[in-house]
Amino acid sequence: MTGVFVFSGTTEGRAISGYLHSRGIPVHVRVATEYGAVVMEDDDVDVQVGSCGGADGIADTVSVSYTHLRAHE
């Protein structure tokens, strides 16, 4: 399985996610708030809510998710 992570919270983030999804690319979106998740629901993409905790948290999220994705190939 492959995919693209989008750290979203803006109109542009939603547009990028929707564009990738419409082309069959698996999209994994991280938003900071519940409202961000509600807005993304229309796009039928994987959405997680909450802060990653800065640069270290982002690195951990990407590392764990990459390992998880590789395990399902």
PDB file of N, CA, C and O in Angstrom:
ATOM      1  N   MET A   1       0.848  -1.175   0.000  1.00  0.00           N
ATOM      2  CA  MET A   1       0.000   0.000   0.000  1.00  0.00           C
ATOM      3  C   MET A   1       0.888   1.231   0.000  1.00  0.00           C
ATOM      4  O   MET A   1       1.911   1.272   0.684  1.00  0.00           O
ATOM      5  N   THR A   2       0.501   2.212  -0.753  1.00  0.00           N
ATOM      6  CA  THR A   2       1.212   3.486  -0.761  1.00  0.00           C
ATOM      7  C   THR A   2       0.213   4.581  -0.439  1.00  0.00           C
ATOM      8  O   THR A   2      -0.996   4.347  -0.421  1.00  0.00           O
ATOM      9  N   GLY A   3       0.710   5.748  -0.191  1.00  0.00           N
ATOM     10  CA  GLY A   3      -0.186   6.855   0.090  1.00  0.00           C
ATOM     11  C   GLY A   3       0.578   8.128   0.341  1.00  0.00           C
ATOM     12  O   GLY A   3       1.808   8.147   0.398  1.00  0.00           O
ATOM     13  N   VAL A   4      -0.174   9.181   0.489  1.00  0.00           N
ATOM     14  CA  VAL A   4       0.382  10.507   0.724  1.00  0.00           C
ATOM     15  C   VAL A   4      -0.207  11.053   2.021  1.00  0.00           C
ATOM     16  O   VAL A   4      -1.418  10.994   2.234  1.00  0.00           O
ATOM     17  N   PHE A   5       0.658  11.586   2.886  1.00  0.00           N
ATOM     18  CA  PHE A   5       0.205  12.273   4.090  1.00  0.00           C
ATOM     19  C   PHE A   5       0.043  13.745   3.781  1.00  0.00           C
ATOM     20  O   PHE A   5       0.911  14.362   3.165  1.00  0.00           O
ATOM     21  N   VAL A   6      -1.081  14.308   4.216  1.00  0.00           N
ATOM     22  CA  VAL A   6      -1.318  15.739   4.081  1.00  0.00           C
ATOM     23  C   VAL A   6      -1.647  16.268   5.469  1.00  0.00           C
ATOM     24  O   VAL A   6      -2.602  15.822   6.104  1.00  0.00           O
ATOM     25  N   PHE A   7      -0.857  17.212   5.928  1.00  0.00           N
ATOM     26  CA  PHE A   7      -1.159  17.902   7.176  1.00  0.00           C
ATOM     27  C   PHE A   7      -2.011  19.092   6.779  1.00  0.00           C
ATOM     28  O   PHE A   7      -1.517  20.075   6.226  1.00  0.00           O
ATOM     29  N   SER A   8      -3.303  18.985   7.070  1.00  0.00           N
ATOM     30  CA  SER A   8      -4.259  19.923   6.509  1.00  0.00           C
ATOM     31  C   SER A   8      -4.855  20.816   7.585  1.00  0.00           C
ATOM     32  O   SER A   8      -4.600  20.651   8.777  1.00  0.00           O
ATOM     33  N   GLY A   9      -5.630  21.736   7.139  1.00  0.00           N
ATOM     34  CA  GLY A   9      -6.292  22.687   8.018  1.00  0.00           C
ATOM     35  C   GLY A   9      -6.623  23.936   7.229  1.00  0.00           C
ATOM     36  O   GLY A   9      -7.069  24.947   7.771  1.00  0.00           O
ATOM     37  N   THR A  10      -6.393  23.834   5.948  1.00  0.00           N
ATOM     38  CA  THR A  10      -6.623  24.968   5.073  1.00  0.00           C
ATOM     39  C   THR A  10      -7.432  24.515   3.866  1.00  0.00           C
ATOM     40  O   THR A  10      -7.558  23.320   3.599  1.00  0.00           O
ATOM     41  N   THR A  11      -7.964  25.461   3.160  1.00  0.00           N
ATOM     42  CA  THR A  11      -8.664  25.167   1.914  1.00  0.00           C
ATOM     43  C   THR A  11      -7.730  24.471   0.941  1.00  0.00           C
ATOM     44  O   THR A  11      -8.141  23.564   0.217  1.00  0.00           O
ATOM     45  N   GLU A  12      -6.481  24.891   0.923  1.00  0.00           N
ATOM     46  CA  GLU A  12      -5.511  24.282   0.012  1.00  0.00           C
ATOM     47  C   GLU A  12      -5.245  22.822   0.369  1.00  0.00           C
ATOM     48  O   GLU A  12      -5.128  21.975  -0.516  1.00  0.00           O
ATOM     49  N   GLY A  13      -5.150  22.530   1.656  1.00  0.00           N
ATOM     50  CA  GLY A  13      -4.938  21.158   2.094  1.00  0.00           C
ATOM     51  C   GLY A  13      -6.080  20.253   1.670  1.00  0.00           C
ATOM     52  O   GLY A  13      -5.861  19.122   1.236  1.00  0.00           O
ATOM     53  N   ARG A  14      -7.283  20.748   1.797  1.00  0.00           N
ATOM     54  CA  ARG A  14      -8.458  19.978   1.363  1.00  0.00           C
ATOM     55  C   ARG A  14      -8.444  19.791  -0.144  1.00  0.00           C
ATOM     56  O   ARG A  14      -8.763  18.710  -0.639  1.00  0.00           O
ATOM     57  N   ALA A  15      -8.079  20.829  -0.872  1.00  0.00           N
ATOM     58  CA  ALA A  15      -8.031  20.735  -2.337  1.00  0.00           C
ATOM     59  C   ALA A  15      -6.981  19.715  -2.784  1.00  0.00           C
ATOM     60  O   ALA A  15      -7.234  18.919  -3.689  1.00  0.00           O
ATOM     61  N   ILE A  16      -5.817  19.739  -2.158  1.00  0.00           N
ATOM     62  CA  ILE A  16      -4.764  18.789  -2.501  1.00  0.00           C
ATOM     63  C   ILE A  16      -5.224  17.363  -2.192  1.00  0.00           C
ATOM     64  O   ILE A  16      -5.035  16.457  -3.004  1.00  0.00           O
ATOM     65  N   SER A  17      -5.821  17.170  -1.033  1.00  0.00           N
ATOM     66  CA  SER A  17      -6.307  15.844  -0.653  1.00  0.00           C
ATOM     67  C   SER A  17      -7.357  15.338  -1.633  1.00  0.00           C
ATOM     68  O   SER A  17      -7.313  14.185  -2.060  1.00  0.00           O
ATOM     69  N   GLY A  18      -8.292  16.197  -1.982  1.00  0.00           N
ATOM     70  CA  GLY A  18      -9.345  15.823  -2.922  1.00  0.00           C
ATOM     71  C   GLY A  18      -8.790  15.490  -4.296  1.00  0.00           C
ATOM     72  O   GLY A  18      -9.229  14.535  -4.937  1.00  0.00           O
ATOM     73  N   TYR A  19      -7.830  16.274  -4.742  1.00  0.00           N
ATOM     74  CA  TYR A  19      -7.195  16.046  -6.043  1.00  0.00           C
ATOM     75  C   TYR A  19      -6.505  14.684  -6.073  1.00  0.00           C
ATOM     76  O   TYR A  19      -6.699  13.912  -7.013  1.00  0.00           O
ATOM     77  N   LEU A  20      -5.711  14.387  -5.063  1.00  0.00           N
ATOM     78  CA  LEU A  20      -5.010  13.099  -5.008  1.00  0.00           C
ATOM     79  C   LEU A  20      -6.001  11.939  -4.942  1.00  0.00           C
ATOM     80  O   LEU A  20      -5.860  10.945  -5.654  1.00  0.00           O
ATOM     81  N   HIS A  21      -7.003  12.079  -4.078  1.00  0.00           N
ATOM     82  CA  HIS A  21      -8.006  11.031  -3.915  1.00  0.00           C
ATOM     83  C   HIS A  21      -8.758  10.771  -5.226  1.00  0.00           C
ATOM     84  O   HIS A  21      -9.042   9.621  -5.560  1.00  0.00           O
ATOM     85  N   SER A  22      -9.075  11.818  -5.954  1.00  0.00           N
ATOM     86  CA  SER A  22      -9.830  11.670  -7.207  1.00  0.00           C
ATOM     87  C   SER A  22      -9.026  10.922  -8.269  1.00  0.00           C
ATOM     88  O   SER A  22      -9.590  10.435  -9.249  1.00  0.00           O
ATOM     89  N   ARG A  23      -7.719  10.832  -8.079  1.00  0.00           N
ATOM     90  CA  ARG A  23      -6.856  10.115  -9.010  1.00  0.00           C
ATOM     91  C   ARG A  23      -6.456   8.732  -8.494  1.00  0.00           C
ATOM     92  O   ARG A  23      -5.552   8.088  -9.026  1.00  0.00           O
ATOM     93  N   GLY A  24      -7.154   8.294  -7.441  1.00  0.00           N
ATOM     94  CA  GLY A  24      -6.937   6.949  -6.931  1.00  0.00           C
ATOM     95  C   GLY A  24      -5.746   6.791  -6.013  1.00  0.00           C
ATOM     96  O   GLY A  24      -5.343   5.668  -5.711  1.00  0.00           O
ATOM     97  N   ILE A  25      -5.178   7.894  -5.564  1.00  0.00           N
ATOM     98  CA  ILE A  25      -4.029   7.845  -4.659  1.00  0.00           C
ATOM     99  C   ILE A  25      -4.543   7.837  -3.224  1.00  0.00           C
ATOM    100  O   ILE A  25      -5.292   8.731  -2.829  1.00  0.00           O
ATOM    101  N   PRO A  26      -4.144   6.831  -2.435  1.00  0.00           N
ATOM    102  CA  PRO A  26      -4.574   6.819  -1.033  1.00  0.00           C
ATOM    103  C   PRO A  26      -4.049   8.058  -0.300  1.00  0.00           C
ATOM    104  O   PRO A  26      -2.867   8.390  -0.389  1.00  0.00           O
ATOM    105  N   VAL A  27      -4.935   8.726   0.414  1.00  0.00           N
ATOM    106  CA  VAL A  27      -4.581   9.958   1.108  1.00  0.00           C
ATOM    107  C   VAL A  27      -4.865   9.796   2.599  1.00  0.00           C
ATOM    108  O   VAL A  27      -5.932   9.325   2.993  1.00  0.00           O
ATOM    109  N   HIS A  28      -3.907  10.187   3.411  1.00  0.00           N
ATOM    110  CA  HIS A  28      -4.023  10.152   4.862  1.00  0.00           C
ATOM    111  C   HIS A  28      -3.847  11.583   5.352  1.00  0.00           C
ATOM    112  O   HIS A  28      -2.785  12.181   5.183  1.00  0.00           O
ATOM    113  N   VAL A  29      -4.894  12.122   5.959  1.00  0.00           N
ATOM    114  CA  VAL A  29      -4.910  13.538   6.339  1.00  0.00           C
ATOM    115  C   VAL A  29      -4.868  13.671   7.855  1.00  0.00           C
ATOM    116  O   VAL A  29      -5.537  12.931   8.577  1.00  0.00           O
ATOM    117  N   ARG A  30      -4.081  14.617   8.318  1.00  0.00           N
ATOM    118  CA  ARG A  30      -4.021  14.956   9.744  1.00  0.00           C
ATOM    119  C   ARG A  30      -4.546  16.378   9.891  1.00  0.00           C
ATOM    120  O   ARG A  30      -4.034  17.303   9.261  1.00  0.00           O
ATOM    121  N   VAL A  31      -5.570  16.549  10.728  1.00  0.00           N
ATOM    122  CA  VAL A  31      -6.134  17.872  10.998  1.00  0.00           C
ATOM    123  C   VAL A  31      -6.054  18.144  12.490  1.00  0.00           C
ATOM    124  O   VAL A  31      -6.002  17.213  13.294  1.00  0.00           O
ATOM    125  N   ALA A  32      -6.043  19.406  12.860  1.00  0.00           N
ATOM    126  CA  ALA A  32      -5.878  19.782  14.262  1.00  0.00           C
ATOM    127  C   ALA A  32      -7.180  19.732  15.053  1.00  0.00           C
ATOM    128  O   ALA A  32      -7.157  19.536  16.268  1.00  0.00           O
ATOM    129  N   THR A  33      -8.319  19.909  14.377  1.00  0.00           N
ATOM    130  CA  THR A  33      -9.586  20.036  15.103  1.00  0.00           C
ATOM    131  C   THR A  33     -10.658  19.104  14.550  1.00  0.00           C
ATOM    132  O   THR A  33     -10.546  18.590  13.437  1.00  0.00           O
ATOM    133  N   GLU A  34     -11.700  18.899  15.352  1.00  0.00           N
ATOM    134  CA  GLU A  34     -12.854  18.114  14.909  1.00  0.00           C
ATOM    135  C   GLU A  34     -13.526  18.771  13.705  1.00  0.00           C
ATOM    136  O   GLU A  34     -14.005  18.087  12.801  1.00  0.00           O
ATOM    137  N   TYR A  35     -13.556  20.100  13.705  1.00  0.00           N
ATOM    138  CA  TYR A  35     -14.147  20.808  12.561  1.00  0.00           C
ATOM    139  C   TYR A  35     -13.387  20.474  11.286  1.00  0.00           C
ATOM    140  O   TYR A  35     -13.995  20.277  10.234  1.00  0.00           O
ATOM    141  N   GLY A  36     -12.080  20.409  11.373  1.00  0.00           N
ATOM    142  CA  GLY A  36     -11.281  20.033  10.205  1.00  0.00           C
ATOM    143  C   GLY A  36     -11.653  18.655   9.691  1.00  0.00           C
ATOM    144  O   GLY A  36     -11.675  18.425   8.482  1.00  0.00           O
ATOM    145  N   ALA A  37     -11.945  17.742  10.599  1.00  0.00           N
ATOM    146  CA  ALA A  37     -12.348  16.387  10.201  1.00  0.00           C
ATOM    147  C   ALA A  37     -13.718  16.404   9.531  1.00  0.00           C
ATOM    148  O   ALA A  37     -13.944  15.704   8.544  1.00  0.00           O
ATOM    149  N   VAL A  38     -14.628  17.207  10.076  1.00  0.00           N
ATOM    150  CA  VAL A  38     -15.966  17.301   9.486  1.00  0.00           C
ATOM    151  C   VAL A  38     -15.882  17.835   8.062  1.00  0.00           C
ATOM    152  O   VAL A  38     -16.559  17.328   7.168  1.00  0.00           O
ATOM    153  N   VAL A  39     -15.073  18.833   7.851  1.00  0.00           N
ATOM    154  CA  VAL A  39     -14.911  19.417   6.521  1.00  0.00           C
ATOM    155  C   VAL A  39     -14.344  18.388   5.541  1.00  0.00           C
ATOM    156  O   VAL A  39     -14.719  18.373   4.369  1.00  0.00           O
ATOM    157  N   MET A  40     -13.448  17.534   6.016  1.00  0.00           N
ATOM    158  CA  MET A  40     -12.814  16.541   5.154  1.00  0.00           C
ATOM    159  C   MET A  40     -13.718  15.345   4.866  1.00  0.00           C
ATOM    160  O   MET A  40     -13.442  14.600   3.925  1.00  0.00           O
ATOM    161  N   GLU A  41     -14.782  15.131   5.631  1.00  0.00           N
ATOM    162  CA  GLU A  41     -15.645  13.959   5.452  1.00  0.00           C
ATOM    163  C   GLU A  41     -16.175  13.834   4.037  1.00  0.00           C
ATOM    164  O   GLU A  41     -16.356  12.721   3.545  1.00  0.00           O
ATOM    165  N   ASP A  42     -16.423  14.938   3.381  1.00  0.00           N
ATOM    166  CA  ASP A  42     -16.962  14.906   2.026  1.00  0.00           C
ATOM    167  C   ASP A  42     -16.004  14.267   1.035  1.00  0.00           C
ATOM    168  O   ASP A  42     -16.428  13.814  -0.029  1.00  0.00           O
ATOM    169  N   ASP A  43     -14.733  14.222   1.362  1.00  0.00           N
ATOM    170  CA  ASP A  43     -13.734  13.752   0.412  1.00  0.00           C
ATOM    171  C   ASP A  43     -13.422  12.262   0.526  1.00  0.00           C
ATOM    172  O   ASP A  43     -12.633  11.745  -0.265  1.00  0.00           O
ATOM    173  N   ASP A  44     -14.018  11.559   1.487  1.00  0.00           N
ATOM    174  CA  ASP A  44     -13.828  10.116   1.653  1.00  0.00           C
ATOM    175  C   ASP A  44     -12.353   9.731   1.718  1.00  0.00           C
ATOM    176  O   ASP A  44     -11.895   8.851   0.990  1.00  0.00           O
ATOM    177  N   VAL A  45     -11.624  10.401   2.595  1.00  0.00           N
ATOM    178  CA  VAL A  45     -10.209  10.089   2.815  1.00  0.00           C
ATOM    179  C   VAL A  45      -9.998   9.731   4.285  1.00  0.00           C
ATOM    180  O   VAL A  45     -10.835  10.038   5.134  1.00  0.00           O
ATOM    181  N   ASP A  46      -8.884   9.084   4.574  1.00  0.00           N
ATOM    182  CA  ASP A  46      -8.521   8.735   5.947  1.00  0.00           C
ATOM    183  C   ASP A  46      -8.129  10.005   6.689  1.00  0.00           C
ATOM    184  O   ASP A  46      -7.174  10.678   6.302  1.00  0.00           O
ATOM    185  N   VAL A  47      -8.859  10.340   7.756  1.00  0.00           N
ATOM    186  CA  VAL A  47      -8.601  11.571   8.510  1.00  0.00           C
ATOM    187  C   VAL A  47      -8.339  11.240   9.967  1.00  0.00           C
ATOM    188  O   VAL A  47      -9.085  10.478  10.582  1.00  0.00           O
ATOM    189  N   GLN A  48      -7.277  11.814  10.519  1.00  0.00           N
ATOM    190  CA  GLN A  48      -6.980  11.719  11.945  1.00  0.00           C
ATOM    191  C   GLN A  48      -6.990  13.115  12.527  1.00  0.00           C
ATOM    192  O   GLN A  48      -6.544  14.072  11.895  1.00  0.00           O
ATOM    193  N   VAL A  49      -7.506  13.221  13.742  1.00  0.00           N
ATOM    194  CA  VAL A  49      -7.636  14.522  14.396  1.00  0.00           C
ATOM    195  C   VAL A  49      -6.634  14.639  15.535  1.00  0.00           C
ATOM    196  O   VAL A  49      -6.437  13.696  16.300  1.00  0.00           O
ATOM    197  N   GLY A  50      -6.009  15.794  15.641  1.00  0.00           N
ATOM    198  CA  GLY A  50      -5.138  16.093  16.769  1.00  0.00           C
ATOM    199  C   GLY A  50      -3.765  16.551  16.336  1.00  0.00           C
ATOM    200  O   GLY A  50      -3.296  16.249  15.239  1.00  0.00           O
ATOM    201  N   SER A  51      -3.148  17.278  17.217  1.00  0.00           N
ATOM    202  CA  SER A  51      -1.796  17.764  16.974  1.00  0.00           C
ATOM    203  C   SER A  51      -0.819  16.603  16.997  1.00  0.00           C
ATOM    204  O   SER A  51      -1.001  15.629  17.728  1.00  0.00           O
ATOM    205  N   CYS A  52       0.198  16.720  16.200  1.00  0.00           N
ATOM    206  CA  CYS A  52       1.274  15.711  16.213  1.00  0.00           C
ATOM    207  C   CYS A  52       2.290  16.029  17.301  1.00  0.00           C
ATOM    208  O   CYS A  52       3.076  15.162  17.684  1.00  0.00           O
ATOM    209  N   GLY A  53       2.285  17.253  17.800  1.00  0.00           N
ATOM    210  CA  GLY A  53       3.217  17.626  18.852  1.00  0.00           C
ATOM    211  C   GLY A  53       4.522  18.206  18.344  1.00  0.00           C
ATOM    212  O   GLY A  53       5.584  17.953  18.911  1.00  0.00           O
ATOM    213  N   GLY A  54       4.444  18.971  17.293  1.00  0.00           N
ATOM    214  CA  GLY A  54       5.646  19.616  16.765  1.00  0.00           C
ATOM    215  C   GLY A  54       6.443  18.708  15.846  1.00  0.00           C
ATOM    216  O   GLY A  54       5.966  17.661  15.410  1.00  0.00           O
ATOM    217  N   ALA A  55       7.666  19.131  15.562  1.00  0.00           N
ATOM    218  CA  ALA A  55       8.520  18.423  14.599  1.00  0.00           C
ATOM    219  C   ALA A  55       8.787  16.977  15.010  1.00  0.00           C
ATOM    220  O   ALA A  55       8.744  16.078  14.170  1.00  0.00           O
ATOM    221  N   ASP A  56       9.061  16.746  16.290  1.00  0.00           N
ATOM    222  CA  ASP A  56       9.320  15.375  16.738  1.00  0.00           C
ATOM    223  C   ASP A  56       8.074  14.504  16.594  1.00  0.00           C
ATOM    224  O   ASP A  56       8.165  13.342  16.198  1.00  0.00           O
ATOM    225  N   GLY A  57       6.943  15.053  16.908  1.00  0.00           N
ATOM    226  CA  GLY A  57       5.694  14.312  16.773  1.00  0.00           C
ATOM    227  C   GLY A  57       5.363  13.999  15.326  1.00  0.00           C
ATOM    228  O   GLY A  57       4.866  12.916  15.017  1.00  0.00           O
ATOM    229  N   ILE A  58       5.639  14.947  14.437  1.00  0.00           N
ATOM    230  CA  ILE A  58       5.424  14.707  13.007  1.00  0.00           C
ATOM    231  C   ILE A  58       6.337  13.581  12.531  1.00  0.00           C
ATOM    232  O   ILE A  58       5.896  12.686  11.809  1.00  0.00           O
ATOM    233  N   ALA A  59       7.594  13.621  12.928  1.00  0.00           N
ATOM    234  CA  ALA A  59       8.539  12.564  12.543  1.00  0.00           C
ATOM    235  C   ALA A  59       8.071  11.211  13.058  1.00  0.00           C
ATOM    236  O   ALA A  59       8.141  10.219  12.333  1.00  0.00           O
ATOM    237  N   ASP A  60       7.597  11.156  14.291  1.00  0.00           N
ATOM    238  CA  ASP A  60       7.098   9.902  14.852  1.00  0.00           C
ATOM    239  C   ASP A  60       5.861   9.406  14.105  1.00  0.00           C
ATOM    240  O   ASP A  60       5.741   8.215  13.818  1.00  0.00           O
ATOM    241  N   THR A  61       4.948  10.314  13.792  1.00  0.00           N
ATOM    242  CA  THR A  61       3.726   9.955  13.078  1.00  0.00           C
ATOM    243  C   THR A  61       4.046   9.373  11.707  1.00  0.00           C
ATOM    244  O   THR A  61       3.497   8.342  11.317  1.00  0.00           O
ATOM    245  N   VAL A  62       4.916  10.023  10.999  1.00  0.00           N
ATOM    246  CA  VAL A  62       5.287   9.543   9.665  1.00  0.00           C
ATOM    247  C   VAL A  62       6.023   8.216   9.763  1.00  0.00           C
ATOM    248  O   VAL A  62       5.772   7.316   8.961  1.00  0.00           O
ATOM    249  N   SER A  63       6.914   8.073  10.719  1.00  0.00           N
ATOM    250  CA  SER A  63       7.678   6.841  10.881  1.00  0.00           C
ATOM    251  C   SER A  63       6.769   5.670  11.232  1.00  0.00           C
ATOM    252  O   SER A  63       6.871   4.606  10.622  1.00  0.00           O
ATOM    253  N   VAL A  64       5.890   5.850  12.196  1.00  0.00           N
ATOM    254  CA  VAL A  64       4.971   4.781  12.606  1.00  0.00           C
ATOM    255  C   VAL A  64       4.021   4.447  11.472  1.00  0.00           C
ATOM    256  O   VAL A  64       3.768   3.273  11.200  1.00  0.00           O
ATOM    257  N   SER A  65       3.497   5.451  10.814  1.00  0.00           N
ATOM    258  CA  SER A  65       2.550   5.218   9.733  1.00  0.00           C
ATOM    259  C   SER A  65       3.230   4.528   8.562  1.00  0.00           C
ATOM    260  O   SER A  65       2.644   3.640   7.942  1.00  0.00           O
ATOM    261  N   TYR A  66       4.447   4.920   8.256  1.00  0.00           N
ATOM    262  CA  TYR A  66       5.181   4.283   7.166  1.00  0.00           C
ATOM    263  C   TYR A  66       5.407   2.810   7.485  1.00  0.00           C
ATOM    264  O   TYR A  66       5.234   1.952   6.620  1.00  0.00           O
ATOM    265  N   THR A  67       5.787   2.519   8.711  1.00  0.00           N
ATOM    266  CA  THR A  67       5.995   1.131   9.129  1.00  0.00           C
ATOM    267  C   THR A  67       4.687   0.354   9.031  1.00  0.00           C
ATOM    268  O   THR A  67       4.672  -0.790   8.576  1.00  0.00           O
ATOM    269  N   HIS A  68       3.586   0.977   9.458  1.00  0.00           N
ATOM    270  CA  HIS A  68       2.269   0.344   9.381  1.00  0.00           C
ATOM    271  C   HIS A  68       1.892   0.074   7.919  1.00  0.00           C
ATOM    272  O   HIS A  68       1.406  -1.010   7.593  1.00  0.00           O
ATOM    273  N   LEU A  69       2.112   1.041   7.055  1.00  0.00           N
ATOM    274  CA  LEU A  69       1.770   0.871   5.643  1.00  0.00           C
ATOM    275  C   LEU A  69       2.620  -0.228   5.012  1.00  0.00           C
ATOM    276  O   LEU A  69       2.113  -1.033   4.230  1.00  0.00           O
ATOM    277  N   ARG A  70       3.906  -0.264   5.346  1.00  0.00           N
ATOM    278  CA  ARG A  70       4.788  -1.285   4.783  1.00  0.00           C
ATOM    279  C   ARG A  70       4.356  -2.684   5.224  1.00  0.00           C
ATOM    280  O   ARG A  70       4.502  -3.643   4.466  1.00  0.00           O
ATOM    281  N   ALA A  71       3.841  -2.804   6.412  1.00  0.00           N
ATOM    282  CA  ALA A  71       3.414  -4.112   6.931  1.00  0.00           C
ATOM    283  C   ALA A  71       2.208  -4.654   6.164  1.00  0.00           C
ATOM    284  O   ALA A  71       1.944  -5.856   6.192  1.00  0.00           O
ATOM    285  N   HIS A  72       1.475  -3.767   5.477  1.00  0.00           N
ATOM    286  CA  HIS A  72       0.279  -4.186   4.746  1.00  0.00           C
ATOM    287  C   HIS A  72       0.505  -4.299   3.252  1.00  0.00           C
ATOM    288  O   HIS A  72      -0.458  -4.438   2.498  1.00  0.00           O
ATOM    289  N   GLU A  73       1.733  -4.244   2.810  1.00  0.00           N
ATOM    290  CA  GLU A  73       2.011  -4.378   1.368  1.00  0.00           C
ATOM    291  C   GLU A  73       1.854  -5.808   0.936  1.00  0.00           C
ATOM    292  O   GLU A  73       2.045  -6.122  -0.239  1.00  0.00           O
TER     293      GLU A  73
END
